[in-house]
Amino acid sequence: MIQTSMSKSVYSKDYKAIIERLKAARVEAAFSQQAVADKLGKPQSYISKIESGERRLDVAEIKKFATIYKKDVSFFIK
């Protein structure tokens, strides 16, 4: 039980920061969620769920977003 709550606090702080940077990069690149989804061959709901925290990202997915947004991976995982 303690591990779960510790895990959730890390998720809340660090993961939310990654998601905020992901959203900011999309907006800065002037892409809609649909445009990014099209580039990834995914439905728009895929992007929406990632940005709302309903779906977890893995490192390979972060690399794909970094390429689309022309950012270094380190931008997202500072």
N, CA, C and O atoms as CSV, one atom per row, in Angstrom:
chain,resi,resn,atom,element,x,y,z
A,1,MET,N,N,0.826,-1.196,0.000
A,1,MET,CA,C,0.000,0.000,0.000
A,1,MET,C,C,0.867,1.255,0.000
A,1,MET,O,O,0.569,2.209,-0.719
A,2,ILE,N,N,1.931,1.268,0.794
A,2,ILE,CA,C,2.812,2.439,0.833
A,2,ILE,C,C,3.473,2.655,-0.521
A,2,ILE,O,O,3.593,3.792,-0.975
A,3,GLN,N,N,3.903,1.575,-1.171
A,3,GLN,CA,C,4.528,1.705,-2.480
A,3,GLN,C,C,3.562,2.312,-3.490
A,3,GLN,O,O,3.962,3.129,-4.319
A,4,THR,N,N,2.320,1.926,-3.427
A,4,THR,CA,C,1.328,2.458,-4.355
A,4,THR,C,C,1.178,3.963,-4.178
A,4,THR,O,O,1.178,4.703,-5.162
A,5,SER,N,N,1.051,4.422,-2.945
A,5,SER,CA,C,0.877,5.862,-2.734
A,5,SER,C,C,2.144,6.626,-3.120
A,5,SER,O,O,2.056,7.738,-3.640
A,6,MET,N,N,3.313,6.050,-2.873
A,6,MET,CA,C,4.548,6.702,-3.305
A,6,MET,C,C,4.575,6.786,-4.823
A,6,MET,O,O,4.943,7.814,-5.392
A,7,SER,N,N,4.184,5.698,-5.474
A,7,SER,CA,C,4.154,5.662,-6.923
A,7,SER,C,C,3.200,6.719,-7.477
A,7,SER,O,O,3.519,7.407,-8.447
A,8,LYS,N,N,2.032,6.841,-6.856
A,8,LYS,CA,C,1.068,7.826,-7.327
A,8,LYS,C,C,1.590,9.245,-7.171
A,8,LYS,O,O,1.337,10.082,-8.037
A,9,SER,N,N,2.313,9.545,-6.092
A,9,SER,CA,C,2.818,10.905,-5.922
A,9,SER,C,C,3.875,11.228,-6.973
A,9,SER,O,O,3.928,12.356,-7.461
A,10,VAL,N,N,4.715,10.260,-7.329
A,10,VAL,CA,C,5.687,10.465,-8.403
A,10,VAL,C,C,4.948,10.662,-9.711
A,10,VAL,O,O,5.291,11.553,-10.488
A,11,TYR,N,N,3.938,9.841,-9.966
A,11,TYR,CA,C,3.123,9.954,-11.170
A,11,TYR,C,C,2.508,11.343,-11.244
A,11,TYR,O,O,2.568,11.995,-12.287
A,12,SER,N,N,1.928,11.792,-10.166
A,12,SER,CA,C,1.239,13.074,-10.171
A,12,SER,C,C,2.171,14.230,-10.517
A,12,SER,O,O,1.861,15.042,-11.388
A,13,LYS,N,N,3.300,14.302,-9.843
A,13,LYS,CA,C,4.211,15.434,-10.037
A,13,LYS,C,C,4.999,15.335,-11.338
A,13,LYS,O,O,4.922,16.228,-12.182
A,14,ASP,N,N,5.742,14.273,-11.500
A,14,ASP,CA,C,6.628,14.151,-12.655
A,14,ASP,C,C,5.870,13.904,-13.957
A,14,ASP,O,O,6.164,14.516,-14.984
A,15,TYR,N,N,4.904,13.015,-13.902
A,15,TYR,CA,C,4.188,12.690,-15.127
A,15,TYR,C,C,3.359,13.876,-15.611
A,15,TYR,O,O,3.305,14.139,-16.812
A,16,LYS,N,N,2.722,14.585,-14.707
A,16,LYS,CA,C,1.954,15.767,-15.108
A,16,LYS,C,C,2.850,16.812,-15.759
A,16,LYS,O,O,2.429,17.486,-16.699
A,17,ALA,N,N,4.069,16.954,-15.275
A,17,ALA,CA,C,5.014,17.906,-15.872
A,17,ALA,C,C,5.359,17.490,-17.305
A,17,ALA,O,O,5.447,18.336,-18.195
A,18,ILE,N,N,5.551,16.200,-17.522
A,18,ILE,CA,C,5.840,15.701,-18.870
A,18,ILE,C,C,4.660,15.985,-19.792
A,18,ILE,O,O,4.840,16.440,-20.921
A,19,ILE,N,N,3.465,15.717,-19.307
A,19,ILE,CA,C,2.264,15.941,-20.117
A,19,ILE,C,C,2.080,17.423,-20.438
A,19,ILE,O,O,1.696,17.776,-21.553
A,20,GLU,N,N,2.350,18.274,-19.479
A,20,GLU,CA,C,2.244,19.720,-19.733
A,20,GLU,C,C,3.232,20.159,-20.808
A,20,GLU,O,O,2.890,20.968,-21.670
A,21,ARG,N,N,4.454,19.631,-20.764
A,21,ARG,CA,C,5.439,19.970,-21.786
A,21,ARG,C,C,5.024,19.418,-23.157
A,21,ARG,O,O,5.250,20.046,-24.191
A,22,LEU,N,N,4.420,18.245,-23.134
A,22,LEU,CA,C,3.943,17.639,-24.377
A,22,LEU,C,C,2.863,18.512,-25.013
A,22,LEU,O,O,2.894,18.773,-26.216
A,23,LYS,N,N,1.915,18.956,-24.204
A,23,LYS,CA,C,0.846,19.835,-24.707
A,23,LYS,C,C,1.427,21.154,-25.205
A,23,LYS,O,O,1.059,21.642,-26.273
A,24,ALA,N,N,2.339,21.725,-24.420
A,24,ALA,CA,C,2.949,23.007,-24.796
A,24,ALA,C,C,3.691,22.884,-26.126
A,24,ALA,O,O,3.617,23.786,-26.960
A,25,ALA,N,N,4.396,21.786,-26.327
A,25,ALA,CA,C,5.132,21.575,-27.574
A,25,ALA,C,C,4.171,21.463,-28.757
A,25,ALA,O,O,4.455,21.969,-29.842
A,26,ARG,N,N,3.041,20.803,-28.545
A,26,ARG,CA,C,2.053,20.683,-29.623
A,26,ARG,C,C,1.494,22.049,-29.995
A,26,ARG,O,O,1.382,22.387,-31.173
A,27,VAL,N,N,1.149,22.822,-28.989
A,27,VAL,CA,C,0.594,24.162,-29.232
A,27,VAL,C,C,1.642,25.052,-29.907
A,27,VAL,O,O,1.334,25.772,-30.856
A,28,GLU,N,N,2.874,24.996,-29.414
A,28,GLU,CA,C,3.956,25.793,-30.002
A,28,GLU,C,C,4.190,25.423,-31.462
A,28,GLU,O,O,4.500,26.286,-32.283
A,29,ALA,N,N,4.042,24.141,-31.784
A,29,ALA,CA,C,4.219,23.679,-33.163
A,29,ALA,C,C,2.986,23.970,-34.028
A,29,ALA,O,O,2.985,23.704,-35.229
A,30,ALA,N,N,1.938,24.519,-33.400
A,30,ALA,CA,C,0.687,24.877,-34.080
A,30,ALA,C,C,-0.008,23.664,-34.701
A,30,ALA,O,O,-0.552,23.744,-35.802
A,31,PHE,N,N,0.019,22.537,-33.977
A,31,PHE,CA,C,-0.665,21.324,-34.414
A,31,PHE,C,C,-1.924,21.115,-33.575
A,31,PHE,O,O,-1.931,21.344,-32.366
A,32,SER,N,N,-2.973,20.679,-34.239
A,32,SER,CA,C,-4.162,20.240,-33.511
A,32,SER,C,C,-3.912,18.806,-33.052
A,32,SER,O,O,-2.992,18.143,-33.529
A,33,GLN,N,N,-4.735,18.340,-32.127
A,33,GLN,CA,C,-4.624,16.939,-31.722
A,33,GLN,C,C,-4.835,16.031,-32.927
A,33,GLN,O,O,-4.158,15.012,-33.064
A,34,GLN,N,N,-5.762,16.391,-33.791
A,34,GLN,CA,C,-6.045,15.576,-34.973
A,34,GLN,C,C,-4.834,15.506,-35.894
A,34,GLN,O,O,-4.519,14.439,-36.421
A,35,ALA,N,N,-4.153,16.629,-36.093
A,35,ALA,CA,C,-2.976,16.643,-36.970
A,35,ALA,C,C,-1.886,15.719,-36.441
A,35,ALA,O,O,-1.252,14.998,-37.213
A,36,VAL,N,N,-1.666,15.738,-35.130
A,36,VAL,CA,C,-0.654,14.873,-34.526
A,36,VAL,C,C,-1.086,13.417,-34.638
A,36,VAL,O,O,-0.277,12.547,-34.960
A,37,ALA,N,N,-2.344,13.157,-34.375
A,37,ALA,CA,C,-2.869,11.795,-34.491
A,37,ALA,C,C,-2.686,11.269,-35.910
A,37,ALA,O,O,-2.318,10.110,-36.101
A,38,ASP,N,N,-2.939,12.113,-36.897
A,38,ASP,CA,C,-2.767,11.715,-38.301
A,38,ASP,C,C,-1.309,11.346,-38.579
A,38,ASP,O,O,-1.039,10.362,-39.268
A,39,LYS,N,N,-0.372,12.129,-38.047
A,39,LYS,CA,C,1.053,11.852,-38.245
A,39,LYS,C,C,1.463,10.517,-37.611
A,39,LYS,O,O,2.363,9.836,-38.102
A,40,LEU,N,N,0.794,10.158,-36.524
A,40,LEU,CA,C,1.102,8.910,-35.819
A,40,LEU,C,C,0.268,7.724,-36.314
A,40,LEU,O,O,0.506,6.582,-35.920
A,41,GLY,N,N,-0.705,8.005,-37.174
A,41,GLY,CA,C,-1.592,6.948,-37.632
A,41,GLY,C,C,-2.524,6.445,-36.543
A,41,GLY,O,O,-2.882,5.268,-36.504
A,42,LYS,N,N,-2.910,7.354,-35.662
A,42,LYS,CA,C,-3.772,7.020,-34.522
A,42,LYS,C,C,-5.028,7.882,-34.574
A,42,LYS,O,O,-5.056,8.888,-35.284
A,43,PRO,N,N,-6.073,7.501,-33.831
A,43,PRO,CA,C,-7.257,8.377,-33.746
A,43,PRO,C,C,-6.971,9.596,-32.853
A,43,PRO,O,O,-6.067,9.558,-32.018
A,44,GLN,N,N,-7.726,10.648,-33.031
A,44,GLN,CA,C,-7.558,11.871,-32.233
A,44,GLN,C,C,-7.703,11.572,-30.746
A,44,GLN,O,O,-7.044,12.199,-29.917
A,45,SER,N,N,-8.567,10.614,-30.408
A,45,SER,CA,C,-8.784,10.277,-28.997
A,45,SER,C,C,-7.511,9.766,-28.328
A,45,SER,O,O,-7.362,9.893,-27.113
A,46,TYR,N,N,-6.601,9.196,-29.097
A,46,TYR,CA,C,-5.303,8.733,-28.573
A,46,TYR,C,C,-4.531,9.920,-27.975
A,46,TYR,O,O,-3.997,9.831,-26.869
A,47,ILE,N,N,-4.481,11.020,-28.718
A,47,ILE,CA,C,-3.773,12.220,-28.247
A,47,ILE,C,C,-4.511,12.818,-27.065
A,47,ILE,O,O,-3.890,13.209,-26.076
A,48,SER,N,N,-5.824,12.892,-27.159
A,48,SER,CA,C,-6.626,13.447,-26.078
A,48,SER,C,C,-6.402,12.680,-24.771
A,48,SER,O,O,-6.228,13.287,-23.714
A,49,LYS,N,N,-6.408,11.365,-24.844
A,49,LYS,CA,C,-6.225,10.548,-23.643
A,49,LYS,C,C,-4.831,10.704,-23.057
A,49,LYS,O,O,-4.671,10.691,-21.837
A,50,ILE,N,N,-3.830,10.849,-23.899
A,50,ILE,CA,C,-2.470,11.091,-23.396
A,50,ILE,C,C,-2.419,12.438,-22.681
A,50,ILE,O,O,-1.912,12.537,-21.563
A,51,GLU,N,N,-2.948,13.477,-23.336
A,51,GLU,CA,C,-2.873,14.824,-22.773
A,51,GLU,C,C,-3.730,14.998,-21.532
A,51,GLU,O,O,-3.465,15.889,-20.724
A,52,SER,N,N,-4.746,14.174,-21.362
A,52,SER,CA,C,-5.582,14.267,-20.166
A,52,SER,C,C,-5.094,13.345,-19.050
A,52,SER,O,O,-5.636,13.364,-17.945
A,53,GLY,N,N,-4.077,12.542,-19.338
A,53,GLY,CA,C,-3.534,11.636,-18.332
A,53,GLY,C,C,-4.245,10.307,-18.236
A,53,GLY,O,O,-3.935,9.503,-17.357
A,54,GLU,N,N,-5.201,10.057,-19.129
A,54,GLU,CA,C,-5.928,8.784,-19.115
A,54,GLU,C,C,-5.078,7.642,-19.664
A,54,GLU,O,O,-5.298,6.478,-19.329
A,55,ARG,N,N,-4.117,7.978,-20.499
A,55,ARG,CA,C,-3.258,6.971,-21.115
A,55,ARG,C,C,-1.806,7.305,-20.828
A,55,ARG,O,O,-1.365,8.438,-21.026
A,56,ARG,N,N,-1.070,6.313,-20.361
A,56,ARG,CA,C,0.349,6.514,-20.048
A,56,ARG,C,C,1.190,6.443,-21.313
A,56,ARG,O,O,0.896,5.683,-22.236
A,57,LEU,N,N,2.226,7.237,-21.333
A,57,LEU,CA,C,3.199,7.231,-22.420
A,57,LEU,C,C,4.379,6.348,-22.059
A,57,LEU,O,O,4.735,6.228,-20.887
A,58,ASP,N,N,4.985,5.732,-23.062
A,58,ASP,CA,C,6.256,5.073,-22.819
A,58,ASP,C,C,7.352,5.861,-23.541
A,58,ASP,O,O,7.067,6.804,-24.279
A,59,VAL,N,N,8.572,5.474,-23.323
A,59,VAL,CA,C,9.711,6.222,-23.869
A,59,VAL,C,C,9.678,6.247,-25.395
A,59,VAL,O,O,9.974,7.278,-25.998
A,60,ALA,N,N,9.328,5.144,-26.019
A,60,ALA,CA,C,9.274,5.101,-27.483
A,60,ALA,C,C,8.254,6.106,-28.025
A,60,ALA,O,O,8.489,6.739,-29.055
A,61,GLU,N,N,7.133,6.249,-27.335
A,61,GLU,CA,C,6.121,7.215,-27.767
A,61,GLU,C,C,6.621,8.644,-27.585
A,61,GLU,O,O,6.375,9.503,-28.432
A,62,ILE,N,N,7.312,8.897,-26.495
A,62,ILE,CA,C,7.871,10.236,-26.269
A,62,ILE,C,C,8.844,10.583,-27.394
A,62,ILE,O,O,8.878,11.723,-27.858
A,63,LYS,N,N,9.629,9.608,-27.828
A,63,LYS,CA,C,10.558,9.848,-28.951
A,63,LYS,C,C,9.800,10.242,-30.212
A,63,LYS,O,O,10.243,11.123,-30.948
A,64,LYS,N,N,8.667,9.603,-30.470
A,64,LYS,CA,C,7.866,9.941,-31.651
A,64,LYS,C,C,7.335,11.368,-31.562
A,64,LYS,O,O,7.379,12.117,-32.537
A,65,PHE,N,N,6.836,11.735,-30.391
A,65,PHE,CA,C,6.354,13.109,-30.201
A,65,PHE,C,C,7.490,14.111,-30.364
A,65,PHE,O,O,7.302,15.168,-30.965
A,66,ALA,N,N,8.652,13.789,-29.840
A,66,ALA,CA,C,9.811,14.683,-29.960
A,66,ALA,C,C,10.148,14.935,-31.427
A,66,ALA,O,O,10.462,16.062,-31.810
A,67,THR,N,N,10.083,13.900,-32.235
A,67,THR,CA,C,10.354,14.041,-33.666
A,67,THR,C,C,9.318,14.937,-34.333
A,67,THR,O,O,9.666,15.833,-35.102
A,68,ILE,N,N,8.056,14.695,-34.038
A,68,ILE,CA,C,6.974,15.490,-34.638
A,68,ILE,C,C,7.095,16.960,-34.242
A,68,ILE,O,O,6.930,17.847,-35.079
A,69,TYR,N,N,7.381,17.213,-32.970
A,69,TYR,CA,C,7.437,18.585,-32.464
A,69,TYR,C,C,8.807,19.232,-32.632
A,69,TYR,O,O,9.007,20.383,-32.245
A,70,LYS,N,N,9.755,18.483,-33.214
A,70,LYS,CA,C,11.123,18.970,-33.430
A,70,LYS,C,C,11.763,19.442,-32.119
A,70,LYS,O,O,12.343,20.524,-32.030
A,71,LYS,N,N,11.630,18.581,-31.115
A,71,LYS,CA,C,12.208,18.839,-29.793
A,71,LYS,C,C,13.110,17.676,-29.435
A,71,LYS,O,O,12.925,16.561,-29.924
A,72,ASP,N,N,14.084,17.935,-28.583
A,72,ASP,CA,C,14.896,16.865,-28.038
A,72,ASP,C,C,14.078,16.140,-26.980
A,72,ASP,O,O,13.262,16.760,-26.297
A,73,VAL,N,N,14.284,14.841,-26.838
A,73,VAL,CA,C,13.557,14.053,-25.836
A,73,VAL,C,C,13.736,14.663,-24.450
A,73,VAL,O,O,12.814,14.633,-23.634
A,74,SER,N,N,14.907,15.211,-24.184
A,74,SER,CA,C,15.175,15.792,-22.859
A,74,SER,C,C,14.252,16.963,-22.531
A,74,SER,O,O,14.052,17.279,-21.358
A,75,PHE,N,N,13.688,17.613,-23.553
A,75,PHE,CA,C,12.723,18.691,-23.318
A,75,PHE,C,C,11.530,18.193,-22.505
A,75,PHE,O,O,11.000,18.911,-21.657
A,76,PHE,N,N,11.118,16.965,-22.772
A,76,PHE,CA,C,9.933,16.411,-22.118
A,76,PHE,C,C,10.238,15.806,-20.742
A,76,PHE,O,O,9.375,15.796,-19.864
A,77,ILE,N,N,11.444,15.310,-20.557
A,77,ILE,CA,C,11.741,14.566,-19.324
A,77,ILE,C,C,12.732,15.280,-18.412
A,77,ILE,O,O,13.491,14.629,-17.693
A,78,LYS,N,N,12.733,16.579,-18.434
A,78,LYS,CA,C,13.624,17.386,-17.591
A,78,LYS,C,C,13.479,17.018,-16.135
A,78,LYS,O,O,14.152,17.595,-15.282
